[in-house]
């Protein structure tokens, strides 16, 4: 009986957070091990369906770099990285779109639908809802910087009780343009801003932002982030995620979170507990 009472208490502990976030929009960038490991995929789907059923407005933005690499290797198409960005010519873009809007996107929507949600997969080309221009005058080819997000497309889907699952591909200037490859972290940030989201959450393969001793920094501000960048504590692949977080909160999103997607039910633990499990960046 005591175990049953404890289970009830866990639900009651989550109740204030459910009330707080009900009818609010949360954007989740889905990537890393959580997108590859079969057990973590199931746990992720369970988390999303729970959020969906308690009335939280969820948008998922996903990457798929490893899947893209695999298909490029099979097709013997060379792909180089410059400044951490995949230089994307038209051949590479064709594969990027095929993998992200096809294999990866449909796997996620199928998983969510199987667990009881009503998910629908889209790219920025659908309804032309994400527009972009080339970064640095085309230095990276068809890698784009978002110039516009038509939030009405996502709002309409959510109002119809769908979970939009967004592949980060943007439309070009005309019908013959192959589209733009968008960094998924930055796509999540832009979408969160346009939707006036309460939170944006980035799933990663690390505990969060760590200090030089490898300990989790649970709360950060913009000022503290600048110091950590200057002294080299924040470096490498964490920089684009941090920059996406800063862009989001400077654009009006209340909080940005970087959490460890390798932990089962990491999203619920971050949202529905006092302590959370990752790093939160506040306005």
N, C-alpha and C positions, 0 to 999 in steps of 0.2 A: 504493500500500500504506500509506503514512504517513497518508493521509486516513482509511483504514479503521481503522487503529490508534487514531486520535484519536476516532473515533466510539465505539469500544469503551471508551476511557477515560472518555468522557462518561457512558456507562452505569454504569461502575464507580464514578464519582464520586457518582452518585445512589444507589448501593446502600445506604450507611449510613442514608440518610434513608428509603428504602423499608422497611428493617428497623425503623426507629424508629417509623414511622407505621402499619405493618401492623396490622390489627385495631383501630386507633384510629378514633374518630369525628371527622370534620371537617365543619363546617357552612359552606356558602358562600352568601353573599348575592350574587345575580346581578343586575346592573343596569347602567345607563349604556350607553356605546357598544358594549360587548361583547354587549349584548342586542339591538342594532339593526343593526349593521354585519354584512353577510352573511359576510364573510371571518372576522371575529372570532367569530361564532357557531360556525363550523366548528372554529376553533382551540380555543374553549372546550370544545366537545363532545369533541374529541380528548383534551384534558387530563383531563376528567372520566372518560372511558372508561379511560385509562391508570391513573388512581388506583384506579378500580374493579377493574381486572384484577389489580393488584398487592396487592389485599386491604385497601384503605383503605375505611372505612365512610363513605360520602358522603351528606349531606343538602343539597339545594339549596332556598333560599328566594328567591323572585323578586318584583320589583315589576312595574310596567307603567304608570307615570304618563303617559307620552307617548301610549300607545295609548288610555288612558282619556280623555285630553283630546281626542283625535281623534274618538272615538265620541260624546262629549258634544257636541262642536261640530256633528257631522253631525245629531244629534237635536235640536239647539238647546236643550239643557238647560244652564242656568247653574250654574256651580260656582265658589265663592269660596274663597280661602285666608285663614286667620287664624292668625297665629303660625307660619306655614310648614306648617300642616295643612289638608288639603282638608275644608271643612265638608261633611258627607255627610248629606243627607236621604234619604228612601226611594227617590226617583227616581234620585238619583246612586248610591245603594248598589246598585240593580238593575243599573246599567251597570258599576259596579266589579266586581261578582261575575261578570257575563257576560264581561267582558274578561279578568279575571285567571284565573278558573277555566276559562274557555273558550279563547279565542284564544291568549293568551300561554302558559298552562300546557301546552296540548296541543302548541304549537309546540316547546317545550323538550323535552318527553318524546319527541316524534317524532324530533327531531334526535338525542337521545342513543341512542334505540333503533336508529336508522339506522346509527349508528357502532359498534354492538355491545354497548351496555349493556342493562340490563333496568330501565327507568325507569317509574315510575308517578306520575301527577299526582293530588294531593289538596288539599283545603282544610281549614281547621280545623273545618269543619262535618262532614266525613267522620269517622264514629265519634265525633263530638262531642269531638275530641281537643284542640282549643284553645277555651277559654272566656274571655270578656272581660266587662268592664263599661265604660260610657261614661266618657271622660276628662272631668274637671272638671264632673261632674254634667250632662253633655250639652251643654256649651258648643259643641262641634264636631259636634253631631248624632251620627251613628252611627260616629264614630271611637272605637275601643276601646282599652282597656289590658288586656293579657293578665293573667288571674288564675290560670289553670291550664293546664298542658300535660300530656296523658296520654302520657308517653314510651313506654308499652308498644306503642302503635299504630305508631310509627316503628321501634321495636326489632324488632317482629314482621316488618315489611316488609323491613328490612335483613337479618334472619336468613334470609329467603326469597330473598335475593340481589337485592332491588330497590333502586334509588336513588329515595328519595322526593323528589318535586319539589313544594314546598309553596307554594300561593297564600295570601297572608296575609289570610285572612278567618276570623273567629272566630264561634262560635255564640253565640246569645243565651240568654235564660233559659227560653224556651218554644218550641214548634214553630212558632208564628206569627211569631216575631221574624225580621226580615230579615237579621240578622247584623251583624257589626262589621267596619269597614275598619281594618286594623292597619298601622301603619308597618312596612315590610318589614325595615328595619335592626333595629328593636326586636324584631320577630318572630324574626329570626335569632338575636339575643342570648338571648332566652328559651328558644328551642329548644336552643341550644348548652348552656345551663345545665342544662336538664332532662335532656339526654342525656349530661351529664358529658363533653362534647366536649374533645378535645385542643386544638383550634384553632377559631376562627371567622374567616373571611376575607371582607372586604367589597371587592367590585370597584367601582371608581369611575372618574371621568374626570379624575383628577389623579394625579400621581406618588405621592402619599401626603400626609402632613402636612408642610407647608412652613413654613420660617422666614420672617421678614419680608423676606429677600432672595430668596425664591423657591427656596431650596435645600432638598432633602429632609432631613427629620429621620428617620433610620432607626430609632431606638429611643427609646421614651418610657416614663415611669413615671407613676403617678397624680399624684405631687407635681409633676413637670415639666409635666404637662397643666394642672394648676390655675394654674400661673404663666403658661403660654401663653394660657390663657383670659382671665386678668386683664389681660394687656397687649395683648390684641386680636389676637395672632398666630393663634389658633384662633377662627374666627368664622363666621357665616353657616351655609351648608349643611353645613360640616364638623362643627358642634357636635353634631347628632343622631347622626352616625356615631361620634364620639368617645364620646358618652354611652353608646351601645350597646356599644362596646368596653369601657368601664369597668364597665358593668353585668355584662358577660360575665365579665371576669376577677375581679370581686368576688364573682361567683356560683360560682367554682371552675374556670372555663375557664383553661387554662394560658396561652395566648397569643391575642391578637387582632391581626389584620393588616388594614391598609388599603393596597390595591395598585391599580395602574393597569391597568384592564381593556382599555385601548386598545393595550397591548403584547401582541403575539402570544405565546401560551403563558405568560402572566404567572403563572398559578397554579403551573406546574411550576418556573419560575424562582424563585419565592418559597419553595417547599417543599423543592426538591431542590438548592439551591446554598448555599454558605456565606454569601454576601453578601446574598442576597435582592434584591428590587427596590423594596420599599415601606417602610412604617412598621410596626414591630411594637410592640405595647403588652403589657408583661409584668405578671404578678402582683406 
